[in-house]
Each structure stands twice: as C-alpha cells, then as structure tokens.
Amino acid sequence: MKLTFLGTGTSTGVPSIGCECETCLSDDPRDKRLRVSVIIEHAGRTVLVDTSSDFRQQALRFGLKQLDAVLITHCHADHIFGLDDIRPLNFRFGALGVYANDRAWVDIKRIFKYIFEPSHFGGGLPQVIPHVVSPGAGFCIGKDLLITPLEVIHGRLPVMAYRFNDFAYLTDLSEIPPATMAALRDLDVLVLDCLRFKEHPTHLWVDKALEFVAALKPRRTFFTHMAHDVKHERDSKRLPEGVEFGYDGQVVEK
C-alpha cells in the first residue's frame, strides 16, 4: 500500500496570506503546505480522500493520472471545494464514485447543486455516483482494498475517518469515540490531525494527539492539517520516535 500526502496544511494553507512568521517565510519545502488531502494506492486502485481547495494544483504537482473513488471526510471548504476539478478524470474514466456520510451529502448537494440539478446547457459537469457511508460499514474498492468508515468528532461535527486495511486517516477532529478507538487497533500507519502546539477547541494539538498515539500504538504516525505554528525542521525534534510531521509530497509505503 502507498499513501501520498497531497496537502498537509490547515484551512488557510501555509504560508498564510500576509503573514511574515518564521514558518511562512521558510525556504524549507516541507513548510509549504497545501490544503489537506491524501491519495491511497493499492492493488492497482487509487483512492482520493477529500477534494481540497487546492486539488487541481495537487493533482498536477504529483502527477495524478488515475482515480477510482473519492472519499469525503466532511464538507468544510478546505476539504470539498475542489470537487469540480475531478472533471478531467471523468473524461478519462467516466463517472466516479463519491463516498460521504448522510450529513455531508446534504451539504454537497447544496454547494454543488448544479451537479445534481443541472439547469444549464454547455460546459462540463462533474460526473459522480453518490454512495452513503456509515461508521463501521466497510466496503471494498477492487478486491484487496478494504475501506472502513469511522466516526470522529470535530468540535460538535461528526466527521468521517477512514481505515484502509492497516493504514488509517483521521483529519479534523477533537475527540475519538470509544468505538472508533477500538477499530483503530493494530495499525501500521496512522495519519492524525495535529493543528499546532497550543490547545484548540475543534482540532487536536501536539500533546493531545500524542495521547491518542500512545493509546493506539500504531507502528508509524504522521501528523497532518498543520498550521504555521509548526516549523518542520525545528519542531520535528520535539516528537517521539515513530511520530513525524507529514509534508506535502511525502510518500509512505508498506
């Protein structure tokens, strides 16, 4: 299995507009963070998690040429506003399955009303095949990629996390319910929300994220959805062995 970080930044991206902090002025490419998203590749299948605001740029930067499905965690702008940019992939592969929970589908159909209630002629529309996911109800893409949706809490908002065989991806969360904790045992790779060092009401911060890592004991952990408070080289030294800050373009393979 192969995981590629398309973006590891928070909703404003890094650098942040108008900011002159140490991270935003950094020359380290690991401190340049597009909005958060990953692709999972396994057994000839490619799955995208979230069509971020930067999806077109990400797909071009990392040479995305195949896509079999799109998974949505939730409908905040930084996670969904790139949905229209799947159209070139539709031209090559036809309609794509898009997977989201009931709550997210309400917002997707509102934000992208023109997809589901077309009212104009001319111009392309994204072609999607809607699928509703529920926590714990696993499904397969191809023969060998088992995807299990899991629920986490982002402030008060239920958000979908996803387990892919023994990889798991959890972004935008402040709490992990007990049922989800139980479903995250024996992971090879955990990708986990970690906004900054200071506490936050709707995201994990470093100390809180490390508490979950200690409880789950994955073999490797990569933090994502980071703000400009985190400077990669400087702050990586503060993490324990087996835990890293992810960065755009990073590839994790098993």
N, C-alpha and C positions, 0 to 999 in steps of 0.2 A: 504494500500500500504506500502511496505517495501523497503527501499533503504539501501544498504550496500556499504560502501567505501572499495573497494579492494586496492586502492592506492591513495594517496593524494600528491605525490611528483612531482617535476619538472623533466625535461628530464634526469638529471644526477642521480636522486634519492637522498635520504638523509638517512644516511650520504653520502657525496660526496667523491669519491676516493681521498685519500691523504690529506684530509682536517682535521685539528685539531681545528676547531672553537668550540664554546660553544655548538652549536646545534648538530654538528656531533659527539661530544664526550658525548652527553647527555645519561643518563640511562633511561630517560622517554620514554616508548614505543610509545608515541604519536609523538615523534620526529624521529621515524624510518619510512620513507615514501617510499614505492614502487612507481613505475611509475603510472600515474593517470588512474583510471578506476572505474566504479561502476556497480553493478547489481541492477535491479529493479524487485521486485516480487509482483505480484498482481493477484488475482483470479486464482491461480494455474499456472500462467505463469511466466517464468524467462527470463529476457532480459539483455544482457550484452552490456555496452557501451564501446567500444574500446578494442581491444586485445593488451594490453600493452606489452612492452618488458618483463615484469615480470608476464605475465598471468599464466603460469604453476605454479609458486610459489604461486601466489594469489589464484588460484583455489584449490590447495591442502591445503593452510593455512586456508581458510574459508569454506572448505567442499562443494565446488560446485558440485552438483550431477545431476542437471537438467539444460538444456538450450534450449530455444525455438527460439531465434533470437539473432543476433549480429548487433548492430548499430555502424557505424563508423563516427567519427566527421571529421577527416582529416587524411592524410597519413604521418605525421611526424613519425619518427622511434619509439618514445616512445609510440605512440598510435596504431601502426599497426603490429609491428614486432613479436607479439605473435600469429598471425593468425594460423600458422601451428599447434599450440598446441590445437586447437579445435578437432583434430583427435580422441582422446579417447571418446569425446562426440559424434562424428559421429558414432563410433562403437555401441553406445547405442541407439542413437536417429535418425540415418540416416543423410542425408544432412540438413544443417542448412541455413535458410535464412540470408543473409548478406545484410544490407541496408547502402547505401552510395550515395553521390551525383555524378553527372557525372564526375566532376574533380577528385574526389577520386578514381573512378573506373579506370580511365586511369592509375593512379599510382599503384593501387592494382594489376592490370593485368600485369604491368611491373615488379613490385617487386616479385610477386608470379607467374611468367609466367608458372612455372612447373605445377601449378594447372589447368590452363586454356588451356595450350598447352602441355599436358603430352608427354614426349619424352623418358621415361624410363620404364622398367618393374621391378616389385618387389618394396616392400616398400609401405607404405600408403600415400595417398594424402588427404589433407583436402577436404571435400565434401561441397560445398557451392552452394546456389541458389541465384544468384545475383538479387538485387532489387535496382532500382534507385529512390532516394528520391528527392523531390523538396520543397523549402520553402513554408510552408502553406498548403501543400497537406497531410493531416492527413491520417493515416491508423490504423487499429486495429490488435493487437495480441490477439487472443481469442476474447471473446465477450465484455469484460469490460475494456480493456486497450487501450485507445486511445493515439496514439503517433503522435505528430505534429512536423515535422522537421522545424527548424527556422534558418535563416542565421545570423551569426555574422562575424566580420572581425578580423583576426589575423594578424596584420600588414597590408599586402595587400591581404592576402589569405582569400577567403570565406571559412568559417568553419561551419559545421552543429552543432547547438544546438538542444536539443530535449525537448519537453514538454510531460509529462506523466500525463494525467488527470490534477491534480492541483500540481504536482511536476514538476520542470524544472531543466535541467542540462546544464550548459554553461561553457565550458572549452576552454582555449587557445583563448583569444580574447583581442582586444584593443578597439573595438568600438561595440556598439549595434545599428543597424539601426532602424529608427523610426517604420517600420512595425513590427519588432521583439519586440520592446518595447511594442507596442500595444497588441501583442499576449501574453505578459507575465504578464498581469494584474491578480489580484485575485489568487495569488499563495499561497498555504500552505507552500511549501518548495522550496527554490531557492538554488541550488548549483552553485557557481560562481567562476570563475578563479580569483586568487589573488596571484601573484607570490611572492611579497615582500613588504617592506615599501617604498623603493626608486622607482622613476619613471622608466618605461621600455617602449621601443618602440613598442613591439608586445604583451605585456600582461598587464592586469590590475595590479595595485598596491593597497595598502590598501585604501588610500584616494579616488582614482578613483572608486574602487569597491564600497565603501560606498556611493558614489554619486548615483550610479545605484540602490543600495538598497533603498536609500531614495526616489528615483523617483518611484520605482516599488512597494514598501511597501509590500513585502511578509511577511507572519506571522513568518517564520523562515528562516534564511540564514546560509549556511555553505560554508566557503571558501575552495578551493582546488587548486591543482597544485602549491604547495608552495616550495620555495627554502629554503636553510639552513639559510637564514637571519631571518626566523621566528622560534622562540623557543616557544613551545606551552604554557607552564605554564606562563612564563614571559610575553608573548605578548598578551595572551588572555585578560588580564586586560585592554588592550588598546581598546578593541572593545565595541561597544554599546550593550545594551540589545537586545536580539533576534538575534545576529550575533555571530557565532563561527568559529574558525578554525576547519575544519574537521580533522579526523585522521584515519589511516588505521584500519579497523575492526569496525568502528563506524556504528551503525545501527540507522536509522531514520524511524519511523513508524507513520502511521496515523490510 
